[in-house]
């Protein structure tokens, strides 16, 4: 049996409003589990989540890695 690797988690907070943003950016926020102001979410750190965060970096801040 292979040893289980611990998943690294990151905590992100939404501080920007999705109002007057294109629909793709709203969908990226929803995919990250956000959508409302000051929402905080702990998600798994992977290449796909890093890409989503990069697309909405102007509305999201990474609190901890």
CHARMM-style PDB file with segment names, atoms N, HN, CA, C and O in Angstrom:
ATOM      1  N   UNK     1       0.822  -1.164   0.000  1.00  0.00      PROA
ATOM      2  CA  UNK     1       0.000   0.000   0.000  1.00  0.00      PROA
ATOM      3  C   UNK     1       0.877   1.242   0.000  1.00  0.00      PROA
ATOM      4  O   UNK     1       1.842   1.324   0.760  1.00  0.00      PROA
ATOM      5  N   UNK     2       0.550   2.195  -0.839  1.00  0.00      PROA
ATOM      6  HN  UNK     2      -0.234   2.129  -1.456  1.00  0.00      PROA
ATOM      7  CA  UNK     2       1.315   3.431  -0.919  1.00  0.00      PROA
ATOM      8  C   UNK     2       0.963   4.345   0.250  1.00  0.00      PROA
ATOM      9  O   UNK     2      -0.187   4.390   0.686  1.00  0.00      PROA
ATOM     10  N   UNK     3       1.951   5.066   0.751  1.00  0.00      PROA
ATOM     11  HN  UNK     3       2.885   5.029   0.397  1.00  0.00      PROA
ATOM     12  CA  UNK     3       1.649   5.987   1.859  1.00  0.00      PROA
ATOM     13  C   UNK     3       0.771   7.137   1.381  1.00  0.00      PROA
ATOM     14  O   UNK     3       0.919   7.625   0.261  1.00  0.00      PROA
ATOM     15  N   UNK     4      -0.121   7.549   2.226  1.00  0.00      PROA
ATOM     16  HN  UNK     4      -0.241   7.152   3.137  1.00  0.00      PROA
ATOM     17  CA  UNK     4      -1.011   8.658   1.888  1.00  0.00      PROA
ATOM     18  C   UNK     4      -0.259   9.974   2.035  1.00  0.00      PROA
ATOM     19  O   UNK     4       0.419  10.215   3.033  1.00  0.00      PROA
ATOM     20  N   UNK     5      -0.395  10.809   1.026  1.00  0.00      PROA
ATOM     21  HN  UNK     5      -0.946  10.613   0.215  1.00  0.00      PROA
ATOM     22  CA  UNK     5       0.232  12.121   1.104  1.00  0.00      PROA
ATOM     23  C   UNK     5      -0.772  13.112   1.666  1.00  0.00      PROA
ATOM     24  O   UNK     5      -1.965  13.056   1.367  1.00  0.00      PROA
ATOM     25  N   UNK     6      -0.272  14.002   2.468  1.00  0.00      PROA
ATOM     26  HN  UNK     6       0.697  14.048   2.710  1.00  0.00      PROA
ATOM     27  CA  UNK     6      -1.140  15.009   3.056  1.00  0.00      PROA
ATOM     28  C   UNK     6      -1.418  16.092   2.024  1.00  0.00      PROA
ATOM     29  O   UNK     6      -0.494  16.619   1.404  1.00  0.00      PROA
ATOM     30  N   UNK     7      -2.668  16.417   1.845  1.00  0.00      PROA
ATOM     31  HN  UNK     7      -3.419  15.989   2.348  1.00  0.00      PROA
ATOM     32  CA  UNK     7      -3.059  17.459   0.901  1.00  0.00      PROA
ATOM     33  C   UNK     7      -2.787  18.821   1.527  1.00  0.00      PROA
ATOM     34  O   UNK     7      -3.149  19.080   2.674  1.00  0.00      PROA
ATOM     35  N   UNK     8      -2.146  19.679   0.755  1.00  0.00      PROA
ATOM     36  HN  UNK     8      -1.852  19.469  -0.177  1.00  0.00      PROA
ATOM     37  CA  UNK     8      -1.922  21.025   1.265  1.00  0.00      PROA
ATOM     38  C   UNK     8      -3.165  21.858   1.000  1.00  0.00      PROA
ATOM     39  O   UNK     8      -3.754  21.800  -0.079  1.00  0.00      PROA
ATOM     40  N   UNK     9      -3.542  22.613   1.979  1.00  0.00      PROA
ATOM     41  HN  UNK     9      -3.064  22.660   2.856  1.00  0.00      PROA
ATOM     42  CA  UNK     9      -4.751  23.427   1.899  1.00  0.00      PROA
ATOM     43  C   UNK     9      -4.351  24.897   1.944  1.00  0.00      PROA
ATOM     44  O   UNK     9      -3.376  25.272   2.595  1.00  0.00      PROA
ATOM     45  N   UNK    10      -5.122  25.717   1.242  1.00  0.00      PROA
ATOM     46  HN  UNK    10      -5.914  25.413   0.713  1.00  0.00      PROA
ATOM     47  CA  UNK    10      -4.924  27.153   1.310  1.00  0.00      PROA
ATOM     48  C   UNK    10      -6.246  27.799   1.695  1.00  0.00      PROA
ATOM     49  O   UNK    10      -7.318  27.284   1.379  1.00  0.00      PROA
ATOM     50  N   UNK    11      -6.157  28.913   2.372  1.00  0.00      PROA
ATOM     51  HN  UNK    11      -5.286  29.331   2.629  1.00  0.00      PROA
ATOM     52  CA  UNK    11      -7.340  29.662   2.787  1.00  0.00      PROA
ATOM     53  C   UNK    11      -7.408  30.928   1.947  1.00  0.00      PROA
ATOM     54  O   UNK    11      -6.447  31.693   1.872  1.00  0.00      PROA
ATOM     55  N   UNK    12      -8.566  31.139   1.315  1.00  0.00      PROA
ATOM     56  HN  UNK    12      -9.347  30.517   1.376  1.00  0.00      PROA
ATOM     57  CA  UNK    12      -8.753  32.319   0.484  1.00  0.00      PROA
ATOM     58  C   UNK    12      -9.954  33.109   0.986  1.00  0.00      PROA
ATOM     59  O   UNK    12     -10.884  32.548   1.567  1.00  0.00      PROA
ATOM     60  N   UNK    13      -9.921  34.405   0.756  1.00  0.00      PROA
ATOM     61  HN  UNK    13      -9.166  34.861   0.284  1.00  0.00      PROA
ATOM     62  CA  UNK    13     -11.008  35.293   1.151  1.00  0.00      PROA
ATOM     63  C   UNK    13     -11.377  36.166  -0.030  1.00  0.00      PROA
ATOM     64  O   UNK    13     -10.505  36.695  -0.719  1.00  0.00      PROA
ATOM     65  N   UNK    14     -12.662  36.316  -0.263  1.00  0.00      PROA
ATOM     66  HN  UNK    14     -13.371  35.886   0.296  1.00  0.00      PROA
ATOM     67  CA  UNK    14     -13.133  37.209  -1.315  1.00  0.00      PROA
ATOM     68  C   UNK    14     -13.338  38.584  -0.704  1.00  0.00      PROA
ATOM     69  O   UNK    14     -14.059  38.739   0.281  1.00  0.00      PROA
ATOM     70  N   UNK    15     -12.696  39.579  -1.300  1.00  0.00      PROA
ATOM     71  HN  UNK    15     -12.111  39.453  -2.100  1.00  0.00      PROA
ATOM     72  CA  UNK    15     -12.873  40.949  -0.806  1.00  0.00      PROA
ATOM     73  C   UNK    15     -13.414  41.876  -1.879  1.00  0.00      PROA
ATOM     74  O   UNK    15     -13.760  43.018  -1.578  1.00  0.00      PROA
ATOM     75  N   UNK    16     -13.498  41.423  -3.116  1.00  0.00      PROA
ATOM     76  HN  UNK    16     -13.216  40.495  -3.360  1.00  0.00      PROA
ATOM     77  CA  UNK    16     -14.041  42.232  -4.196  1.00  0.00      PROA
ATOM     78  C   UNK    16     -15.423  41.753  -4.597  1.00  0.00      PROA
ATOM     79  O   UNK    16     -15.748  40.576  -4.446  1.00  0.00      PROA
ATOM     80  N   UNK    17     -16.224  42.654  -5.099  1.00  0.00      PROA
ATOM     81  HN  UNK    17     -15.960  43.610  -5.221  1.00  0.00      PROA
ATOM     82  CA  UNK    17     -17.587  42.322  -5.485  1.00  0.00      PROA
ATOM     83  C   UNK    17     -17.627  41.793  -6.916  1.00  0.00      PROA
ATOM     84  O   UNK    17     -16.917  42.302  -7.783  1.00  0.00      PROA
ATOM     85  N   UNK    18     -18.458  40.769  -7.172  1.00  0.00      PROA
ATOM     86  HN  UNK    18     -19.034  40.356  -6.467  1.00  0.00      PROA
ATOM     87  CA  UNK    18     -18.607  40.263  -8.536  1.00  0.00      PROA
ATOM     88  C   UNK    18     -19.576  41.087  -9.382  1.00  0.00      PROA
ATOM     89  O   UNK    18     -19.836  40.747 -10.536  1.00  0.00      PROA
ATOM     90  N   UNK    19     -20.105  42.160  -8.817  1.00  0.00      PROA
ATOM     91  HN  UNK    19     -19.893  42.436  -7.879  1.00  0.00      PROA
ATOM     92  CA  UNK    19     -21.023  43.012  -9.574  1.00  0.00      PROA
ATOM     93  C   UNK    19     -20.239  43.734 -10.662  1.00  0.00      PROA
ATOM     94  O   UNK    19     -19.132  44.216 -10.421  1.00  0.00      PROA
ATOM     95  N   UNK    20     -20.810  43.809 -11.854  1.00  0.00      PROA
ATOM     96  HN  UNK    20     -21.709  43.418 -12.050  1.00  0.00      PROA
ATOM     97  CA  UNK    20     -20.218  44.436 -13.034  1.00  0.00      PROA
ATOM     98  C   UNK    20     -18.951  43.728 -13.501  1.00  0.00      PROA
ATOM     99  O   UNK    20     -18.066  44.356 -14.081  1.00  0.00      PROA
ATOM    100  N   UNK    21     -18.861  42.433 -13.253  1.00  0.00      PROA
ATOM    101  HN  UNK    21     -19.580  41.922 -12.781  1.00  0.00      PROA
ATOM    102  CA  UNK    21     -17.761  41.618 -13.761  1.00  0.00      PROA
ATOM    103  C   UNK    21     -18.335  40.683 -14.821  1.00  0.00      PROA
ATOM    104  O   UNK    21     -19.537  40.423 -14.854  1.00  0.00      PROA
ATOM    105  N   UNK    22     -17.461  40.185 -15.680  1.00  0.00      PROA
ATOM    106  HN  UNK    22     -16.483  40.396 -15.653  1.00  0.00      PROA
ATOM    107  CA  UNK    22     -17.949  39.277 -16.722  1.00  0.00      PROA
ATOM    108  C   UNK    22     -18.384  37.954 -16.084  1.00  0.00      PROA
ATOM    109  O   UNK    22     -17.958  37.609 -14.982  1.00  0.00      PROA
ATOM    110  N   UNK    23     -19.221  37.240 -16.784  1.00  0.00      PROA
ATOM    111  HN  UNK    23     -19.568  37.520 -17.680  1.00  0.00      PROA
ATOM    112  CA  UNK    23     -19.821  36.028 -16.220  1.00  0.00      PROA
ATOM    113  C   UNK    23     -18.774  34.952 -15.943  1.00  0.00      PROA
ATOM    114  O   UNK    23     -18.962  34.134 -15.043  1.00  0.00      PROA
ATOM    115  N   UNK    24     -17.682  34.936 -16.694  1.00  0.00      PROA
ATOM    116  HN  UNK    24     -17.529  35.601 -17.426  1.00  0.00      PROA
ATOM    117  CA  UNK    24     -16.636  33.948 -16.438  1.00  0.00      PROA
ATOM    118  C   UNK    24     -16.030  34.140 -15.057  1.00  0.00      PROA
ATOM    119  O   UNK    24     -15.769  33.162 -14.356  1.00  0.00      PROA
ATOM    120  N   UNK    25     -15.804  35.379 -14.659  1.00  0.00      PROA
ATOM    121  HN  UNK    25     -16.016  36.173 -15.229  1.00  0.00      PROA
ATOM    122  CA  UNK    25     -15.220  35.635 -13.349  1.00  0.00      PROA
ATOM    123  C   UNK    25     -16.181  35.243 -12.236  1.00  0.00      PROA
ATOM    124  O   UNK    25     -15.747  34.750 -11.195  1.00  0.00      PROA
ATOM    125  N   UNK    26     -17.465  35.451 -12.435  1.00  0.00      PROA
ATOM    126  HN  UNK    26     -17.817  35.852 -13.280  1.00  0.00      PROA
ATOM    127  CA  UNK    26     -18.456  35.026 -11.440  1.00  0.00      PROA
ATOM    128  C   UNK    26     -18.448  33.513 -11.304  1.00  0.00      PROA
ATOM    129  O   UNK    26     -18.555  32.985 -10.198  1.00  0.00      PROA
ATOM    130  N   UNK    27     -18.320  32.811 -12.432  1.00  0.00      PROA
ATOM    131  HN  UNK    27     -18.233  33.240 -13.331  1.00  0.00      PROA
ATOM    132  CA  UNK    27     -18.285  31.347 -12.411  1.00  0.00      PROA
ATOM    133  C   UNK    27     -17.024  30.837 -11.730  1.00  0.00      PROA
ATOM    134  O   UNK    27     -17.062  29.806 -11.058  1.00  0.00      PROA
ATOM    135  N   UNK    28     -15.915  31.536 -11.890  1.00  0.00      PROA
ATOM    136  HN  UNK    28     -15.885  32.374 -12.436  1.00  0.00      PROA
ATOM    137  CA  UNK    28     -14.681  31.145 -11.222  1.00  0.00      PROA
ATOM    138  C   UNK    28     -14.811  31.290  -9.712  1.00  0.00      PROA
ATOM    139  O   UNK    28     -14.325  30.445  -8.960  1.00  0.00      PROA
ATOM    140  N   UNK    29     -15.465  32.358  -9.267  1.00  0.00      PROA
ATOM    141  HN  UNK    29     -15.860  33.044  -9.878  1.00  0.00      PROA
ATOM    142  CA  UNK    29     -15.686  32.536  -7.828  1.00  0.00      PROA
ATOM    143  C   UNK    29     -16.557  31.418  -7.270  1.00  0.00      PROA
ATOM    144  O   UNK    29     -16.280  30.889  -6.193  1.00  0.00      PROA
ATOM    145  N   UNK    30     -17.598  31.061  -7.993  1.00  0.00      PROA
ATOM    146  HN  UNK    30     -17.823  31.490  -8.868  1.00  0.00      PROA
ATOM    147  CA  UNK    30     -18.482  29.988  -7.542  1.00  0.00      PROA
ATOM    148  C   UNK    30     -17.730  28.661  -7.507  1.00  0.00      PROA
ATOM    149  O   UNK    30     -17.940  27.856  -6.600  1.00  0.00      PROA
ATOM    150  N   UNK    31     -16.860  28.428  -8.482  1.00  0.00      PROA
ATOM    151  HN  UNK    31     -16.690  29.082  -9.219  1.00  0.00      PROA
ATOM    152  CA  UNK    31     -16.066  27.198  -8.506  1.00  0.00      PROA
ATOM    153  C   UNK    31     -15.115  27.125  -7.318  1.00  0.00      PROA
ATOM    154  O   UNK    31     -14.796  26.036  -6.840  1.00  0.00      PROA
ATOM    155  N   UNK    32     -14.667  28.274  -6.847  1.00  0.00      PROA
ATOM    156  HN  UNK    32     -14.927  29.158  -7.236  1.00  0.00      PROA
ATOM    157  CA  UNK    32     -13.812  28.311  -5.660  1.00  0.00      PROA
ATOM    158  C   UNK    32     -14.612  28.219  -4.363  1.00  0.00      PROA
ATOM    159  O   UNK    32     -14.025  28.123  -3.285  1.00  0.00      PROA
ATOM    160  N   UNK    33     -15.925  28.246  -4.450  1.00  0.00      PROA
ATOM    161  HN  UNK    33     -16.402  28.324  -5.326  1.00  0.00      PROA
ATOM    162  CA  UNK    33     -16.762  28.169  -3.254  1.00  0.00      PROA
ATOM    163  C   UNK    33     -17.049  29.516  -2.649  1.00  0.00      PROA
ATOM    164  O   UNK    33     -17.486  29.607  -1.502  1.00  0.00      PROA
ATOM    165  N   UNK    34     -16.807  30.571  -3.413  1.00  0.00      PROA
ATOM    166  HN  UNK    34     -16.452  30.498  -4.345  1.00  0.00      PROA
ATOM    167  CA  UNK    34     -17.042  31.930  -2.931  1.00  0.00      PROA
ATOM    168  C   UNK    34     -18.252  32.503  -3.651  1.00  0.00      PROA
ATOM    169  O   UNK    34     -18.974  31.764  -4.319  1.00  0.00      PROA
ATOM    170  N   UNK    35     -18.488  33.791  -3.530  1.00  0.00      PROA
ATOM    171  HN  UNK    35     -17.901  34.392  -2.986  1.00  0.00      PROA
ATOM    172  CA  UNK    35     -19.606  34.413  -4.215  1.00  0.00      PROA
ATOM    173  C   UNK    35     -20.183  35.590  -3.458  1.00  0.00      PROA
ATOM    174  O   UNK    35     -20.857  36.439  -4.041  1.00  0.00      PROA
ATOM    175  N   UNK    36     -19.926  35.645  -2.172  1.00  0.00      PROA
ATOM    176  HN  UNK    36     -19.378  34.955  -1.698  1.00  0.00      PROA
ATOM    177  CA  UNK    36     -20.400  36.767  -1.372  1.00  0.00      PROA
ATOM    178  C   UNK    36     -19.210  37.472  -0.753  1.00  0.00      PROA
ATOM    179  O   UNK    36     -18.157  36.875  -0.530  1.00  0.00      PROA
ATOM    180  N   UNK    37     -19.394  38.733  -0.486  1.00  0.00      PROA
ATOM    181  HN  UNK    37     -20.249  39.219  -0.667  1.00  0.00      PROA
ATOM    182  CA  UNK    37     -18.315  39.536   0.078  1.00  0.00      PROA
ATOM    183  C   UNK    37     -17.840  38.950   1.407  1.00  0.00      PROA
ATOM    184  O   UNK    37     -18.640  38.481   2.217  1.00  0.00      PROA
ATOM    185  N   UNK    38     -16.518  38.986   1.615  1.00  0.00      PROA
ATOM    186  HN  UNK    38     -15.869  39.366   0.957  1.00  0.00      PROA
ATOM    187  CA  UNK    38     -15.848  38.531   2.834  1.00  0.00      PROA
ATOM    188  C   UNK    38     -16.029  37.047   3.125  1.00  0.00      PROA
ATOM    189  O   UNK    38     -15.847  36.614   4.263  1.00  0.00      PROA
ATOM    190  N   UNK    39     -16.383  36.265   2.116  1.00  0.00      PROA
ATOM    191  HN  UNK    39     -16.531  36.617   1.191  1.00  0.00      PROA
ATOM    192  CA  UNK    39     -16.485  34.819   2.284  1.00  0.00      PROA
ATOM    193  C   UNK    39     -15.077  34.245   2.390  1.00  0.00      PROA
ATOM    194  O   UNK    39     -14.170  34.654   1.666  1.00  0.00      PROA
ATOM    195  N   UNK    40     -14.910  33.295   3.299  1.00  0.00      PROA
ATOM    196  HN  UNK    40     -15.647  32.963   3.887  1.00  0.00      PROA
ATOM    197  CA  UNK    40     -13.620  32.642   3.506  1.00  0.00      PROA
ATOM    198  C   UNK    40     -13.812  31.164   3.248  1.00  0.00      PROA
ATOM    199  O   UNK    40     -14.790  30.561   3.689  1.00  0.00      PROA
ATOM    200  N   UNK    41     -12.850  30.580   2.518  1.00  0.00      PROA
ATOM    201  HN  UNK    41     -12.055  31.070   2.159  1.00  0.00      PROA
ATOM    202  CA  UNK    41     -12.966  29.175   2.150  1.00  0.00      PROA
ATOM    203  C   UNK    41     -11.584  28.528   2.214  1.00  0.00      PROA
ATOM    204  O   UNK    41     -10.590  29.130   1.809  1.00  0.00      PROA
ATOM    205  N   UNK    42     -11.529  27.308   2.721  1.00  0.00      PROA
ATOM    206  HN  UNK    42     -12.336  26.818   3.050  1.00  0.00      PROA
ATOM    207  CA  UNK    42     -10.288  26.542   2.733  1.00  0.00      PROA
ATOM    208  C   UNK    42     -10.400  25.481   1.652  1.00  0.00      PROA
ATOM    209  O   UNK    42     -11.294  24.635   1.695  1.00  0.00      PROA
ATOM    210  N   UNK    43      -9.493  25.524   0.680  1.00  0.00      PROA
ATOM    211  HN  UNK    43      -8.767  26.210   0.645  1.00  0.00      PROA
ATOM    212  CA  UNK    43      -9.550  24.613  -0.451  1.00  0.00      PROA
ATOM    213  C   UNK    43      -8.202  23.933  -0.642  1.00  0.00      PROA
ATOM    214  O   UNK    43      -7.179  24.390  -0.133  1.00  0.00      PROA
ATOM    215  N   UNK    44      -8.223  22.831  -1.389  1.00  0.00      PROA
ATOM    216  HN  UNK    44      -9.054  22.460  -1.802  1.00  0.00      PROA
ATOM    217  CA  UNK    44      -7.005  22.095  -1.678  1.00  0.00      PROA
ATOM    218  C   UNK    44      -6.152  22.873  -2.674  1.00  0.00      PROA
ATOM    219  O   UNK    44      -6.661  23.426  -3.649  1.00  0.00      PROA
ATOM    220  N   UNK    45      -4.869  22.907  -2.419  1.00  0.00      PROA
ATOM    221  HN  UNK    45      -4.455  22.458  -1.627  1.00  0.00      PROA
ATOM    222  CA  UNK    45      -3.940  23.617  -3.293  1.00  0.00      PROA
ATOM    223  C   UNK    45      -3.540  22.702  -4.444  1.00  0.00      PROA
ATOM    224  O   UNK    45      -2.856  21.699  -4.241  1.00  0.00      PROA
ATOM    225  N   UNK    46      -3.970  23.054  -5.653  1.00  0.00      PROA
ATOM    226  HN  UNK    46      -4.526  23.869  -5.818  1.00  0.00      PROA
ATOM    227  CA  UNK    46      -3.614  22.291  -6.847  1.00  0.00      PROA
ATOM    228  C   UNK    46      -3.422  23.272  -7.996  1.00  0.00      PROA
ATOM    229  O   UNK    46      -3.671  24.469  -7.860  1.00  0.00      PROA
ATOM    230  N   UNK    47      -2.982  22.747  -9.111  1.00  0.00      PROA
ATOM    231  HN  UNK    47      -2.780  21.774  -9.222  1.00  0.00      PROA
ATOM    232  CA  UNK    47      -2.754  23.607 -10.270  1.00  0.00      PROA
ATOM    233  C   UNK    47      -4.053  24.236 -10.759  1.00  0.00      PROA
ATOM    234  O   UNK    47      -4.062  25.396 -11.171  1.00  0.00      PROA
ATOM    235  N   UNK    48      -5.144  23.484 -10.717  1.00  0.00      PROA
ATOM    236  HN  UNK    48      -5.137  22.542 -10.382  1.00  0.00      PROA
ATOM    237  CA  UNK    48      -6.417  24.022 -11.200  1.00  0.00      PROA
ATOM    238  C   UNK    48      -6.940  25.130 -10.295  1.00  0.00      PROA
ATOM    239  O   UNK    48      -7.468  26.129 -10.785  1.00  0.00      PROA
ATOM    240  N   UNK    49      -6.800  24.969  -8.981  1.00  0.00      PROA
ATOM    241  HN  UNK    49      -6.371  24.158  -8.583  1.00  0.00      PROA
ATOM    242  CA  UNK    49      -7.257  26.034  -8.085  1.00  0.00      PROA
ATOM    243  C   UNK    49      -6.352  27.255  -8.179  1.00  0.00      PROA
ATOM    244  O   UNK    49      -6.827  28.384  -8.049  1.00  0.00      PROA
ATOM    245  N   UNK    50      -5.060  27.050  -8.403  1.00  0.00      PROA
ATOM    246  HN  UNK    50      -4.675  26.133  -8.509  1.00  0.00      PROA
ATOM    247  CA  UNK    50      -4.157  28.181  -8.590  1.00  0.00      PROA
ATOM    248  C   UNK    50      -4.525  28.963  -9.847  1.00  0.00      PROA
ATOM    249  O   UNK    50      -4.418  30.189  -9.867  1.00  0.00      PROA
ATOM    250  N   UNK    51      -4.959  28.262 -10.900  1.00  0.00      PROA
ATOM    251  HN  UNK    51      -5.046  27.266 -10.884  1.00  0.00      PROA
ATOM    252  CA  UNK    51      -5.397  28.930 -12.118  1.00  0.00      PROA
ATOM    253  C   UNK    51      -6.655  29.741 -11.904  1.00  0.00      PROA
ATOM    254  O   UNK    51      -6.781  30.852 -12.420  1.00  0.00      PROA
ATOM    255  N   UNK    52      -7.600  29.182 -11.132  1.00  0.00      PROA
ATOM    256  HN  UNK    52      -7.497  28.280 -10.713  1.00  0.00      PROA
ATOM    257  CA  UNK    52      -8.826  29.917 -10.826  1.00  0.00      PROA
ATOM    258  C   UNK    52      -8.530  31.161 -10.002  1.00  0.00      PROA
ATOM    259  O   UNK    52      -9.104  32.224 -10.238  1.00  0.00      PROA
ATOM    260  N   UNK    53      -7.632  31.022  -9.037  1.00  0.00      PROA
ATOM    261  HN  UNK    53      -7.166  30.158  -8.846  1.00  0.00      PROA
ATOM    262  CA  UNK    53      -7.272  32.163  -8.202  1.00  0.00      PROA
ATOM    263  C   UNK    53      -6.600  33.247  -9.040  1.00  0.00      PROA
ATOM    264  O   UNK    53      -6.828  34.436  -8.818  1.00  0.00      PROA
ATOM    265  N   UNK    54      -5.777  32.842  -9.995  1.00  0.00      PROA
ATOM    266  HN  UNK    54      -5.592  31.876 -10.175  1.00  0.00      PROA
ATOM    267  CA  UNK    54      -5.098  33.816 -10.858  1.00  0.00      PROA
ATOM    268  C   UNK    54      -6.099  34.584 -11.717  1.00  0.00      PROA
ATOM    269  O   UNK    54      -5.880  35.761 -12.004  1.00  0.00      PROA
ATOM    270  N   UNK    55      -7.186  33.948 -12.132  1.00  0.00      PROA
ATOM    271  HN  UNK    55      -7.364  32.992 -11.899  1.00  0.00      PROA
ATOM    272  CA  UNK    55      -8.188  34.614 -12.965  1.00  0.00      PROA
ATOM    273  C   UNK    55      -8.956  35.686 -12.202  1.00  0.00      PROA
ATOM    274  O   UNK    55      -9.387  36.677 -12.792  1.00  0.00      PROA
ATOM    275  N   UNK    56      -9.129  35.498 -10.900  1.00  0.00      PROA
ATOM    276  HN  UNK    56      -8.779  34.693 -10.420  1.00  0.00      PROA
ATOM    277  CA  UNK    56      -9.894  36.454 -10.089  1.00  0.00      PROA
ATOM    278  C   UNK    56      -9.030  37.046  -8.974  1.00  0.00      PROA
ATOM    279  O   UNK    56      -9.528  37.343  -7.888  1.00  0.00      PROA
ATOM    280  N   UNK    57      -7.742  37.215  -9.246  1.00  0.00      PROA
ATOM    281  HN  UNK    57      -7.337  36.974 -10.128  1.00  0.00      PROA
ATOM    282  CA  UNK    57      -6.799  37.700  -8.227  1.00  0.00      PROA
ATOM    283  C   UNK    57      -7.137  39.098  -7.734  1.00  0.00      PROA
ATOM    284  O   UNK    57      -6.747  39.472  -6.628  1.00  0.00      PROA
ATOM    285  N   UNK    58      -7.853  39.874  -8.534  1.00  0.00      PROA
ATOM    286  HN  UNK    58      -8.170  39.570  -9.433  1.00  0.00      PROA
ATOM    287  CA  UNK    58      -8.220  41.225  -8.132  1.00  0.00      PROA
ATOM    288  C   UNK    58      -9.409  41.245  -7.168  1.00  0.00      PROA
ATOM    289  O   UNK    58      -9.750  42.300  -6.633  1.00  0.00      PROA
ATOM    290  N   UNK    59     -10.044  40.087  -6.940  1.00  0.00      PROA
ATOM    291  HN  UNK    59      -9.767  39.230  -7.374  1.00  0.00      PROA
ATOM    292  CA  UNK    59     -11.179  40.006  -6.017  1.00  0.00      PROA
ATOM    293  C   UNK    59     -10.928  39.058  -4.859  1.00  0.00      PROA
ATOM    294  O   UNK    59     -11.758  38.958  -3.955  1.00  0.00      PROA
ATOM    295  N   UNK    60      -9.794  38.356  -4.867  1.00  0.00      PROA
ATOM    296  HN  UNK    60      -9.120  38.438  -5.601  1.00  0.00      PROA
ATOM    297  CA  UNK    60      -9.527  37.306  -3.880  1.00  0.00      PROA
ATOM    298  C   UNK    60      -8.142  37.517  -3.290  1.00  0.00      PROA
ATOM    299  O   UNK    60      -7.207  37.904  -3.991  1.00  0.00      PROA
ATOM    300  N   UNK    61      -8.023  37.260  -2.008  1.00  0.00      PROA
ATOM    301  HN  UNK    61      -8.782  36.946  -1.438  1.00  0.00      PROA
ATOM    302  CA  UNK    61      -6.692  37.275  -1.375  1.00  0.00      PROA
ATOM    303  C   UNK    61      -6.454  35.927  -0.722  1.00  0.00      PROA
ATOM    304  O   UNK    61      -7.375  35.312  -0.186  1.00  0.00      PROA
ATOM    305  N   UNK    62      -5.206  35.472  -0.773  1.00  0.00      PROA
ATOM    306  HN  UNK    62      -4.457  35.972  -1.209  1.00  0.00      PROA
ATOM    307  CA  UNK    62      -4.804  34.225  -0.114  1.00  0.00      PROA
ATOM    308  C   UNK    62      -4.382  34.573   1.294  1.00  0.00      PROA
ATOM    309  O   UNK    62      -3.447  35.346   1.504  1.00  0.00      PROA
ATOM    310  N   UNK    63      -5.079  33.996   2.257  1.00  0.00      PROA
ATOM    311  HN  UNK    63      -5.838  33.368   2.087  1.00  0.00      PROA
ATOM    312  CA  UNK    63      -4.797  34.302   3.668  1.00  0.00      PROA
ATOM    313  C   UNK    63      -3.651  33.449   4.173  1.00  0.00      PROA
ATOM    314  O   UNK    63      -2.727  33.972   4.797  1.00  0.00      PROA
ATOM    315  N   UNK    64      -3.687  32.137   3.916  1.00  0.00      PROA
ATOM    316  HN  UNK    64      -4.437  31.713   3.408  1.00  0.00      PROA
ATOM    317  CA  UNK    64      -2.625  31.264   4.392  1.00  0.00      PROA
ATOM    318  C   UNK    64      -2.435  30.112   3.423  1.00  0.00      PROA
ATOM    319  O   UNK    64      -3.350  29.704   2.709  1.00  0.00      PROA
ATOM    320  N   UNK    65      -1.211  29.605   3.426  1.00  0.00      PROA
ATOM    321  HN  UNK    65      -0.467  29.936   4.006  1.00  0.00      PROA
ATOM    322  CA  UNK    65      -0.886  28.439   2.606  1.00  0.00      PROA
ATOM    323  C   UNK    65      -0.575  27.273   3.470  1.00  0.00      PROA
ATOM    324  OT1 UNK    65      -0.275  26.192   2.964  1.00  0.00      PROA
TER     325      UNK     65
END
